[in-house]
Amino acid sequence: MTFPLDVADLSSRRAFAAAIAARTGQRLLGLRNTGTWADATLGDVGDQAADGFLQGALFGRHPADGLLSEETKDAAARLTKRVCWIVDPLDGTKEYRSGRHDWAVHVGMAVDGRAVLGAGAMPAIDRVLVACTAPGAECLELLDLAGSPPGAAAAATPDAWPNTIVRGDTAAGGRLRLAVSRSHTPDWVQRFAERMGGAELVPSGSVGVKVALLLLGKADAYVHKPGLKEWDTCAPAAIAAAAGWSVCRIDGSEQRYNLPDPRNDEIVVCRPAQLAQVLAALAECAPR
């Protein structure tokens, strides 16, 4: 079956995804900075405002494509589409409403069930990761919210986030650092960390930020089960794969998207050189 999008179309869609992810993030920052809302109300306002903007942008530019969003009732029509946008308008709502930095906007695109394009905006640290994995259109960029490569000002943000991307073929150094949930780390993850030589746990909120921890040199692996949906993982999976990291399910099988049930309960992201060790440890520790 011929791939339905050419290189020029993919390039245009990648730039569009980066732009709308960044603009959504800017709007979310603006809402939070007004101080008008707080706590759960701020989270609800942010979720709905971000979803409304993304839906309008996507349907306005690509009305023939499918769309799956966390914040909108699912429609079976997307299953008939070879191209489907899969978005999480605000990944990490708890972190957003509590004034933290570890939340994100995910704009992913699946073609024939595979995540091929992703933009992940992390507005509170002024970063956007954008990538395409489609043959002939491969691309990976780290930008700021204005669409430029981050400069010295971005490097001075809290936690000194780097300005360069760590690729999956780089060598790991020292003790393994494992990105984990800030709010709920199950016992099996602790066992997995011990099995991996006493890995250091690096807590974070958004799935997109956890994956970004790997690409920005602050962690070495991310494993999760259960509780995820396609909108949590589609954009981050495309970004990680474009950077040469291994992305799969806990049994090593391929991630698939635009399925009737959007649950995508598990994900593994790690260096290819460590994949066999990670999967062996997961076979012992992760729930069946």
ABEGO torsion letter per residue (X at the ends): XBBABBAAAAAAAAAAAAAAAAAAAAAAAAAAAAGABBEAAAAAAAAAAAAAAAAAAAAAABAABBBBBAABBBBAAAAABABBBBBBABBGAAAAAAGBABBBBBBBBBBGGBBABBBBBBAAAGBBBBBBABBGABBBBBBBAAGBBBBAAAAABBGGBBABBBBAABBBBEBBBBBBBAABBBAAAAAAAAAAGGBBBBBBBBAAAAAAAAAAGABABBBBOBGBBAAAAAAAAAAAAAAGBBBBBAAGBBBBBGBABABBABBBBBBAAAAAAAAAAAAAABBX
